[in-house]
C-alpha cells in the first residue's frame, strides 16, 4: 500500500477563546486532487496554514509520505515538498516571470550564473505541465490566469510534490478556470497531489477526487466526489438542507428607474477606468454586471452612488438628472430613492470599531425618528437595530457588539438591512455574497428576488457568474472599463459571458 501524501492526526488549534481546529483527522491520497470546503470560520484555512508552517498546532501530528514530521515554518514545508498558491498572489509586479520564480532561492550572490540553468528548468517545467509562460514577460503585464501559472511554477521549481491552492478561481474568467483545471489534471497525471480550499461547489464537483467538509472547526464529512452532489455537500457544510436554486418567476419590467448615458471616469493618472457606459435599469428587474474584478465595475457603482464625480456622461434617477459626487451628493441620492450596498463592507459599508447599532444607522443618522430634540435617542437606535437583526437573522442578535466581531455574512446582513429598510426605488449592490457562508447566500438571494418582485430596480455587480446567472433578468458584461455587451438572461451561458469578460465583442 502506498502511504498517503498527507496525514493530519488529532490536530487542535486555539486562538484565545476560539478553538479554530478541534481533533482534525485528514488523509490526502498521493496523486489525487482533494477538496476542503466549509463555511466562514470552519477552520479550513487555519488547518492548511498549519500544514504550510504559518501556524503551529497546539496538539496532533503531521505525516508526509508516511513519516511523522515537524513543520515550524514555510521553509520546512517547502523542504518537505509542500507548496502553496495563495488567493492573493505573492508576486513582485515589476519583476519578470523568471525573476519571480527564482526569488528567494537564487543560491548565489551573483544572479548571472543562476539565470541560465533556472531558465532551462523553468522552460522544462512549462513544457512538462502545459504551463505556457514567457520567462522574460513582466508579471504586471500578464493577465490574471498567467500570473497564477507563475505561482504554480514557483512552487514546482522549489520541488513541490503537494500543492495547496487557496480559492484558486476567485479572480479567473470561466475560460481561465477551465485552463487551471486542465493544468491540475496534468499535475495529477504526473503524480502530484493537489489540495484545494474553496467555497465553490461547482469546481469541487468538476475537478476533485475526494472532499473533506468542515464545520465549526471539526470535520463533519469526507466523501468521494463521484458519490456525492452539490446539495449533499451544502447540507453537510451548513447542517441543514439548502435550496441551491433561487425561485424566481418571470416578470415584465416596468418604467425606467436608472438611465445612464456615456458615463466615463478618468482618474488622476489620466487612466479611463470607466468609459462610455450606456444602459438602463427598469422597475421590477435585476440587471447583473459580470466581469473579472478590476474592470470598471467598482468605479461604475461608486459613480452611480455619488461617491465619485464622473468625468463625463449623464445619470437620471426616476427622470431626475444627477450631477457631481462626494458625501453630500451621495446623501442627496439616498433622499431620491437610491440605496447602495458597497462591494467592500469592511471599509465602506461599516465602521468596524462601531457597535452594530451604530453601523446600522450609517448614512441615515439624520433620520428624525431616531432623534430626540437635537440629540439621538439611544433607545430608538437600539430598537431599529433589533428589528434589523430579527428580520435578517443576524447572529448573535446583539446591537451592542462591535461590528468587527460579527462574521462576514452577518456583517453583510447588517448592511443589507440598513439599505433595504428604506424601501429604495433603486438598489445598487456590489458583491452581495463575497466571503459569505452558503446559508447566508441563500437568505441574501431570496431577499434580493423579493425586492425585484416588489417592483424595485436592482443593479447587481458580482464576480460570481453562478450568482449573476441565478439572479439576473438581464446581464451587462464589462471588460477594461467598457460595457462589452448586454445579454438577456435566457440567452446567457457561462461560456458566452466568459468570452465577453475577456473582451470579445462578437460573441
WONOR-V36422 format. One line per field, one symbol per residue. burial: I if it has 16 or more other ideal C-beta (glycine too) atoms within 10 Angstrom, else O. A space follows every 10 residues. Layout:
burial=???
This chain:
burial=OOOIIIIIOO IIIOOOOOII IOOIOIOIOI IIIIIIIIII IIIIIIIIII IIIOIOIOOI OIIIIOOOOO IOOOOOIIOI IIIIIOOOIO IOOOIIIIII IIOOOOOOOO OOOIIOOIIO IIOOIIOOIO IOIOIOOOIO OIOOIIIIII IIIIIIIIOI IIIIIIIIII IIIIOIIIII IOIIOOIIOO OIIIIIIIII IOIIIOIIII IIIIIOIIIO IIIOIOOIOO OIIIIIIIOO OIOIOOOIOO OOIOOOIIII OOIIIIOOOO OIIIIOIOII IIIIIIIIII IIOOIIIIII IIIIIIIIOI OOIOIOIIOO OIOOIOOOII OIIIOOIIII IIIOIOOIII OOOOIIIIII IIIIOOOOOI OOOOOOOOOO IIOIIIOIIO OIOIOOOIIO OOIOOIIIII IIIIIIIIII IIOIIIIIII IIIIIIIIII IIIIIOIIIO IIOOIIIIII IIIIIOIIII IIIIIIIIIO IIIIIOIOIO OIOIOIIIII IIOOOOO
